[in-house]
């Protein structure tokens, strides 16, 4: 049964679609590799308050200093 090439795909249209998908896949893969890990996967930059909390947690500053600096940051 001969269907003039329709039995093996869509002929020229199928071949064009195939190559478009291959090229799009290469572009997406290249972009993904160039960007590295997603921003949501990487820790964000610490805000001043985060740094202050870390310093307090490590014992670098006492509670009074922490509270004063926190108030200064919130002004």
C-alpha positions in Angstrom: 0.0 0.0 0.0 1.7 3.2 -1.2 0.6 6.5 0.4 3.0 8.7 -1.6 5.4 9.1 1.4 2.8 9.8 4.1 3.4 6.3 5.6 7.0 7.3 6.8 6.1 10.6 8.4 5.2 13.9 6.8 8.0 14.0 4.2 9.6 17.5 4.0 7.5 19.0 6.7 8.4 16.2 9.1 12.1 16.6 8.3 11.9 20.4 8.9 10.1 19.9 12.2 12.7 17.3 13.2 15.6 19.7 12.6 13.8 22.6 14.3 13.3 20.5 17.4 17.0 19.4 17.4 18.2 23.0 17.0 15.8 24.2 19.7 17.1 21.4 22.0 20.7 22.4 21.4 19.9 26.1 22.1 18.0 25.2 25.4 20.8 22.9 26.5 23.5 25.5 25.8 21.6 28.2 27.7 21.0 25.9 30.6 24.7 25.0 30.8 25.8 28.6 30.4 23.5 29.9 33.2 24.6 27.3 35.7 22.4 26.5 38.6 19.0 28.3 38.9 19.0 31.4 41.0 16.5 29.7 43.4 19.1 27.0 44.0 21.8 29.4 45.0 21.8 31.3 48.2 20.8 34.9 47.8 23.1 37.7 48.9 22.8 38.3 52.6 20.9 41.4 53.6 22.4 43.6 56.3 19.9 42.2 58.8 21.0 38.6 57.9 24.6 39.5 58.4 23.7 41.2 61.7 21.8 38.0 62.8 24.8 35.9 61.9 27.2 38.1 63.9 24.9 37.8 66.9 24.6 34.1 66.5 28.4 33.7 66.4 28.8 35.8 69.5 30.6 38.7 67.8 28.2 41.2 69.2 26.1 41.2 72.3 22.3 41.6 72.6 22.4 45.3 73.2 24.6 45.9 70.1 22.3 43.6 68.1 19.1 45.5 69.1 20.7 48.9 68.5 22.0 48.0 65.1 18.7 46.4 64.2 16.9 49.6 65.1 19.4 51.6 63.0 18.8 49.4 60.0 15.0 49.7 60.3 15.1 53.5 60.3 
